[in-house]
Every structure is written in C-alpha cells, then in structure tokens.
C-alpha cells in the first residue's frame, strides 16, 4: 500500500513483475497504454495493454495480455502503439518462431476501443515464419480522416537482418488486413550496412516518410525516404540528411510533419558529434519530401561543440516548429527549446524551460507534444535533490504554451506526486489530447518497476 494520498494512477496489475517499454496513445476521450513485463516468467517479457476512459480518469481493473504466450516460455517486448477513432493497433518483437531467440514482428488490434474480447489474433507483419533472422524496433503509424475515407491505413516499419546486416523494411495494411508485401527502403546493397531505429510518419495526403540511422559510409548517418501514394510505392533512393563527409555519428533520430502548412513540411532532428561534443541538428523539406536542405541546421546556439546536447524532440503545426533537447552548457543538464515561425527557414532564440537556477537540476529527455497551438514539454528532473539517505531520483516536470511556444506558462510544475524524490520516475511517454497532457511512466515508488499515469491541464503548471 502507498502510505500517502496521490493523484497519480497505477496502470499495470503486474504485482512483483518488472515493467518496461511503455508506449502511449490517445484518441477522443480514450487513453491507451501498452508495455512489456515479466509476470508470467521472471526475465521473460510479454505484451500487456490497459486503457483509460473519460480522458484517463478511470483505468481498467485488469490488464489485457496481447502476446499469446500465457506460459512465459517465449519473449515478447518493445511494443509500439497507434490509435485512431475506435481502433487501436499494437506491434512488438516476438521470438515464438525461433529456436535461438531471433524475433519477428507481430500485430494485434481492436476496432472496439481496446476492450477485452475485441482483440484480433496475433498476425505476423514481416515474412519469416521459421524465425531464422531478426526483425526489431517496430514502429506503427495510422492515417485516418473520416471526412475523406472510412478506411484506416496502418504503416509499419522495422529493422531486419534477413540479408546480413540490418536493413529497413516497411509494409502497409488497410483496416488491419490486406497486408502488402514487405519492401526494403534503405536502397544500398542488401545487408551491406547497418540501418537501424527507423521512424515513420505521414502527412494525410499521400506522403509517408521514414527516417533512420545508417552506417553505409563508415559512420552513423541519417537517411530518409518517401512514398507519394500512401505507401504503395517508395522513392528508389533515400536522401542523406546530415550532410556529406562530416565524419560524425548521428543518433536519436526523431520526426514531425506539418499537416497544416500549404504544402506538407517534414522535419527530422538528431544529435551528432561533428563538432566534438554533441550538437542538435535538423533538416527539413517544405515541399512534401521533393527536396531537402543540402546541409542541416544546428539548433543549439552556443559555441559549436561547446556543450553536450542530446535527444531532441520536435513538433510542427501551421509553419510553427518547436525543437526541445537537454543541454549541459551550464554544467548540469537543462531543458532548452527553440522555435521557428516560418517552417524551419529561420529560428528564434533559445528558451530555457525550467524555472530553477540554470545547471542545478540535471534535467533530461524532454518530450514536446502539441494540439494546434497548445504545446506541452515534459522531462525528467533531479531538482529536488537527495533524500534523507543521500539518494537522488528523478521526478517528472512540465511547462505549457497556448500560442505555439511564443509565450510559456509563468512557471513549470511537477507531474508525479509521490514524496520528494523518493522514487525513480523514468521512460515517460506523453500525448496532448484536447485540454489534457497525458503522461505515462515507469515508477519505482512501490519497490519495483510499475506503470503510472497522470493527466494534467495543458494550460498551466501542475499543482504542488
């Protein structure tokens, strides 16, 4: 039992199991969570789901296991989730088909708001029924506009070792069936180079975009490729986004698409070490992927390579673009955000989101989410310092804007409300739906890793 009053809600019912890999999605008044935990067999994960109704006010009294092994003999983990209308789609890695632990990608979906008894049987997304190679890091994206078509187009992307080194593969489904044959996207000699950690997004008018990390030139670069026709066909050659010949390693690739601009605009951000310490870079296309900038733009505005800047998060709407990251120019890591009001062509000065003393908190992993002009950024923060035993644990903090990041709320606020810095709060996932910032995270307040949730108003800081 928790020995204090809390407004946070525990989502999982895994008891002594260890929870990890949470992902979050919201559609209408429903909030959906998926994760893996080892309740069936210690150290061997399976995929579980729960849903929050009435805007996350009430969650299910039991979890739904989506992976089909109730014994825990196999491993299923690293899920992703997408939702639209009444439908929820979950993909994950699963080693059920392999004798040596190689993994395939599986899908389960519900067309009835994720309710128990409405989920489909597991469906393999890649095409390796013998489980002879690895398919990893699946991502799913759903494109749905009921004003245009009743159909939901579901896109999948993953990294796949069928040819040797990992390549990037994709496929598409209509309403969860009519699955297309997988297509390789990275465009070099199959299996010749390490291509990994793909991200996928769509613009709603036919454009689908995939970006990933790629080692074909001896360093870790960033490449992207596009489909013009809802994933039926793809450009034959990907585009190098981080600039030719810089000799740097790029990681932490994230994407955003601006559906409200006159022509869909696409933004890809990452951190790389071309200047020594890591800096944040961004490349963009303002013409639906027809062309990209020849060289990326450096987002952090201190001295090149003067501080470590990591793990950007990016959002875009109606030519307003926001990039947030964590940065140690003031010794400890702070959360910085930078805004463009013209589709990434020029950028305003940086703005620090925490309201404590710069460099004192060790703030990490910002996640920027938005709904039109309403914006929130959530991060992990050590400002509360050590407890009576001298241990310091991160809490979750946030700050909001009602005008696309031009002005921010007067102060930041804490999301989790366990006693001061007494438990680790990490792996936070965030979505902004209507007036609510929904946050899901892994939390150790009960002694082991559980999954907790809090919804806060998107128009000001959390109450203390």
Secondary structure by P-SEA (a helix, b strand, c coil): ccccccccccccccccccccbbbbbbcccbbbbbbccccccccbbbbbbbbbccccccccccccccccccccccccccccccccccbbbbbbccccccccbbbbbbbbbbccccccccccccccccccccccccccbbbbbbbbbcccccbbbbbbbbbbcccccbbbbbccccccccccccccccccccccbbbcbbbbbbccccbbbbbbcccccccbbbbbbbbccccccccccccccccccccccccccccccccccccbbbbbbbcccccccbbbbbbbbcccccccccccccccccccccbbbcbbbbbbcccbbbbbbbbcccccbbbbbbbbccccccccbbbbccccccccccccbbbbbbcccbbbbbbbbcccccccccbbbbbbbbccccccccccccccccccccccccccccbbbbbbccccbbbbbbbcccccbbbbbbbbbccccccc
